[in-house]
Amino acid sequence: MTFWLKNRSAWYPLMLLLVLGIVVAILPGHRGWFDVGVYHGAVNFWVREGGQLYDYVRPESTYGFTYPPFAALVMLPMAGVAWHPAIALNAALTLAAGLFLLWTLAGPAIRRMGLPIAYGMGMAVFLFGALGPVRDTILFGQINLHLMALVYLDLVLLGRGSRFAGIGIGLAAAIKLTPGVFLVYLLLSGRWRAAMVSAATAVGATLLAAIVAPDASRTYFTELLWDTSRIGDLGYVSNQSLLGLVTRHAEGGRGIWLCLVIMVLIIWGYGLRRADLLTGFAMTGVVACLVSPITWVHHLVWLAPGLILLVQKESTRRLAIMCYVLLVSCLVWLWSLDQSGPLGFVGSNAYVFVSLAVLAALASPLPVPAFVGSWIESRVAPRLAPSLAPSLVTGRLLHPASHRAVSSPNNPASQWMPTIQVLASAHARHLR
């Protein structure tokens, strides 16, 4: 309590969280909680009305349930609640998953630096919640953070040497196929026991769904698994995968897509040779976004761990800040209607390039060119924290030119650098 009374700037994260909360509370009117509406409607249509799970189509849209049948079993509690309680349930689980992820990635650094937990976590939640993919996940009522929490639960269990490591990845893969790439990572990194647990969990969950819902399982795995048209338009600007890029700019370019996928897998394999556990997980999440046929903007929450790792290193800190600013900006939507020309190519695929840059930097960290760092220091950083522009780029705790003024306890700006360093620190120490 003394800390809060003596340091007025300690209230900054609370004010920022209040602003973020107001924005999140208002913007869903523009998203309509679309995805949680699909989940709620499909499960009720299946259980209460006796319809076929994959015959459901959300009113005034062409979208229906696209996940494996086991996902519907997990979502069965929605059949027992009305529309608004379903939204509240999804939001509560999303908040819990996000807090778990931030506590896992930033919590040890907060404690190590001696910051009050409420202060450090408050700033972490604000910066995390400001990411465009995280905002969209909340506003659509998506399950991205739920799946991510299951996967990173295994990261914690692996770090502790638990025999249950792999269960989270297996459950996530049974709910949605994309996290199955983490099973491949377990195999490539030689974590055989965890890989077997993960595979057994995924197969067991899928078989359970087949027993409970044989018709839905048969329909999904024999008819719908490869039908991407049910998910959406591959060329839509929100699809920030390699296939989305190729579809928008190279008609009939599946061969180009295959070459790009192979290139990404080679970079991934090269990086895994030297990667610790946390870096391996971060790289795998980026790879999943790139090689998946459809990666909507809200799926890019998987880039967050990579950004946290990159911002720790002086050689990649500028790149991490630049990628973070782009992901906050929602830049790609400027080209939602027209992706023609060189500018349209770069702008409409900006997040694909962000993903490629994060993957390459994680695999083999390289310094960002000096002119890029200068641009961030002179144009971007001053708008975030004017008196800390050089420190934001260099990562120094004190302003190099006037360290006494910035480090003074009476200067509110001095509170910003510890916060930035909190998010720049991951707890790989005990996960290596």
N, C-alpha and C positions, 0 to 999 in steps of 0.2 A: 504494500500500500504506500510506503514511503517513496518508492521509486515513482509511482504515478503522480504523487503530489509534488515532487521536486522537479520532475521533468515534463514540462508541458508538451514537448514534442512526442512524448510516449503515447499521447492520445491520437497521434496521426493515423496509426493503423486502424484504430477504432472508427475514426471519421471516414477513412477510405473504405472500410468494410461497409459502413452505412451507405455510402454512395453506391458501391457495388451492389448491395442488397436492393436498393431502390431501383437501379437499372434492371437487374435481373427480374424484379417483381413486375416491372412495367412492360418489358420487351416480349414476354411470352404471348401477349395479345397479338403480336405479329407472326408468331410461330404456331400458336394454337395448340401447343403441346402435341404436335402432330404424331410423333412416333409412339408416345405412351398411349395415344388414342388408338393407334393400330393394335398395340398389344392388348389393351383393355377390350376393344371391340371384338378382336379375333377370339380371345379366350371365352368371352361371354357367348359369342355366336356358336362356338364349338361345344361348350359345356351346357349352357342354359337353353339354347335354341335347337340343339341337336344337329347343327350344320357341320359340314366338313371344314376342318381348320384352314385349309389352303384355298377354300372357295370364298372366304371372306374378303371383301373389298371395302376400304374405309369410305364412308359417304363423301360425295363430291370430290373423289380422287380415283386414281387407278391403282392404288397401292394396297397390298394385303400383307399377310404374315409371311416373312421370308426366311426365318430362322429354322433350324432343325426342330423336330417334335419335342426333344428334351427341353428346349427353351420354353415351350408352351407349358410343360409340366411345372417348371420353375415358376412360371407366371400365374399359375392357377389361383393363388390368393386374390388376384385381381377380379376373379369371377364372383367373389363374395362381397365386393365393395362397389359403391357407386363411382361415378366419374371423378368427382372432386377428391374423394379419399384416395382414389388410385393415383392421382397426380401427387398428392401429399406423400403417399407411400414411396413413389418413385423418387421424389425430391429428397426425402429423408435418407433413402439408401444411397443416392448420389452424393449427398453431403458426407455421409459416413465413409464412403469409399474414398472421396477426395481427401478427407482428413487423415485417413489411414495412409494414403500414398505420401502426403506431405510429411506426416510424422515419420514415416519410414525413410524418406529421402533427406529431409531437412531437420528433423527432430534432434538427432545426435549433435549436429553442428550448433543448433540453438543452445543446447545444454552445455556444450563444450566452451562456447563463448561467454557463458554466464549471463545470457539475456533472459529476462522474464519470459516464461513460456507463452503467456498470452500475447506479449508484444511481438516476439519472433514469429509465432504461428499466425498472428493477425496479418503481418506484412506478407508472409508466405501465401496465405489464402488469397489476399488481394491480388498479388502478382500472378498467381496461378489462375485465379478466376477471371483476370483480364484477358487471358489468351482467347482468341476467337474460337478455336475448337472447343475449349471448355465452356464458353458461353453458349455455343450452339448445342452442346451436349445437354446442358441444363434446360435450355429453352425448348428443345425438341422433345425432352423427356427420354433421351437415348440411354443405352446401357453401357456405353463405352467405359466409363469409370468403374462400373461394377466388374466388368471383365478384366480391366487393368488391375484392380485390387486383387482379384483371384490370382492373377499371374504373379504379381509382386509379393503376394503371400508366400508363394513358393521360393522367391528370392530370399525372404527372411528365413524360411525353413531350411533352405540349402545352407545358408550362412551358419545356422545352428547345428547342422549335421543331422537334422531330423529324418527319421525313416519315412515320415509322411510327406516329404517333399515330392512334388509332382502332382498332388491331388488338385491343387488350384488350377494348374495348366490343363489338366484333364477335364475338369468341370467347365472351364472357359471354352475349350475346344468343342465340347458336346453342346454348349449353348450357341456358339457361333464358330464357324470353321476356321476363320482367320487366325485366332490365337494358337491353332495347331502348329504354326511355324516355330513356336517355342519348344515343342517336342523335338523338332529337328535340331534346334540349338542344343538341347540336352544331349542328344546323340553325338553331335559334332564335337561337343566339349568333353565327351567321355564321362558324363554323369549317368551311367547306365542304370543304376537303381532308380533314380528319379524319373528317368525316361520310361522305364517299365511301369512304375506306379502311375505315371501320367497316361500312358497308353491304356493300361488296364482300367483306369478311372473313366476315360473317354469312351472306351468300348462298353464298359458296364452301364454307364449312363445312357448310351445310345440303345443298348439292348433293353434296358428298362422301359425306355420310351416306346420301343417296338412292341413290347408285351402289352403296355397300357393302351397304346394308340397304333395298332398295326396298319390301319388304312392310311393314316397320316404319314407314317414312316415309309410305307411303300410308295406313296405319291411323291414324297420329298426326294428320296434317294434314287428313284427310277425316272422321274419326269422333271423335277424342278431344280435339281442341284446345279445344273449348268445353264439354266435359263436366266441370264442376267437381265433380260428385258423386264422381268417382274420387279427388279430392284430399282431400275431407273435408266435414263438415257446415258449411255457411256460417254457421249461427247459433251454432256452438261458441264459447265465450268466448275461446279462443285466437286466433280470427280477429279481429284488431284493425285491420281495414280499414273503410272507409266502408260497404261492402256488408255486412260483418259487423254493424256497428251497426244498419243499417236492417233486416236480416233478424231480428235479435233483438227489435226493438221496433216495427217497422212492417210488418206482414204485407202482402205485395203492394205494397211501397213502392218498386218499381224507379224510378218517376218521381222520388221523393225522392232516391234514390241518384244518379240522373243529374244532378239540380240540384246536389247536393253536389260531385260530380266537377267540374262546370263551375266552381263557386266556387273549388275548389282550383286548377284550371288557370288561372283568372284571377289568383289570388294569385301563382302561380308565374310567369306571364308578366309581371306587374307587378314582381316582385322581380328578374327577370332583366335588366331594363333598367338596373339600377344595380349588378348583382352582378359581382364579379371571378370568376376561374376557380374558385377553391376554394369560394367561396360558391355559385356556380352548381352545382357538383357536389353539394355538401351539400344544397341545396334539391331537386335532382332525385331524390336518394335518398329524401328524405322523401315527395315526390310519388308515387314508385313504391310506397311502402308504403300510401299512402292510396287510390290509385285501383285498385290490383290487387284483383281479386275476393276473393282469399284472401291474408291477411298474418298468418301465424302469429306468435306472440310472438318466436320465434327470428329471424324476418326483420327485426326492428326493429334489428338491428345497423347498418342504414343510417342510423340517427339519430345515431350516435356522432360523425361529423365535424361535424354541425350543433351538437351540444352543445359540442364543443371550440371552435368559433368563437364561440358565444354567451357562453361563460364568460370570454372575453377582454375583453368590453365591459362597462363598469360598468353601463350601462343594462339589460343583459340577463343579468348574472351570476347574480342571484337566481333568475331563471326557469330558467337552465341547471342550477343546483344542485338546485332543486326537481324538475325533470324527471329528473335523474340519480337522485335518491333514490327516486322512484317506479319507475323502471326496475330499480333494484336490488331493490326490495321484493317484486316478483312479486304486486302487489296484486290484479290482476284475478282471480286464481285463487280468491279468497274468494267470488266470485260464479259459480263454475263450474256450480253446480246451480240457482241461483235468481237471475234477473236482474230480478225484478219490483220495482215501486215506484221512486220517484225515486232512492233510494240505490243500488238495483240498476242503474238506468240509468247513473248516474255511475260507479259502481265497475266494472261489467262492460265499460265502454268507456273506462276511464281512459287507456289507451295510445293510443287514437284521439285523445283530447283532447291528450295530450302531443305527438303528431305534428302536430296542427293548430297548437298553440302554437309549436312549433319552427319550422314553416314560416312562420307569420305573423311571428315575431320575425326570422327571416333575411331576409324580404322587406322588412320595415319595422320595425326594432328599436324597441321601446317599453319604457319603464321598468316594472318590476313594481310594483304598488301597495305603499305603505309598510307596510301591515299584514301583507302576505305576507313582506316582507323582515324585519320584526320577529319574525314567527313562526319563520322560519328561524334568525335570529340567536339567539333565546332558547331554542328547543327542539331544533332539528336540529344546528346547528353545534357546540354544546357537547359533544354526544355523539361528534362526530368528532375534535375537537381542543379540549379545554376552554379552554385559555388563548388560543386563536386565533379564538374565535367572531366578534368584530367584524372581524378581518382577513379571515376567510373570506368574509364578505359584501361587504366594501368592496374587497377585492383588494389592500389595502396590504400591503407586505412586513413592516412592523413594526406591532406592536400600538399603536394610537393612544394608549392610556392609559398604558401602561408599556413603551415601546419598548426601554428599556435591558434590562429583565428578559427580554423575549421574544427579543431579538436577541443575547443573550449566547451565545457558543459553548458554554457549559456547560449551557445549557438545551436539552434534547432537542426541545422544541416548536418551536424556531427552525428545525429542519430541515423542518418540514411546509410552510411557505409557498412555498419555492422549488419543491417538488414540485407543489403545486397550480398554481402559475404555469406549470410545464412543460406540464401538460395543458391549460392555458388558452391556450396559444400555438400557433398553426399557422404553417406556413412559407409564408404567402401572399405573402411579400415578393418572391420570384422567380417566382411563378406568376400574377401579375396580368397 
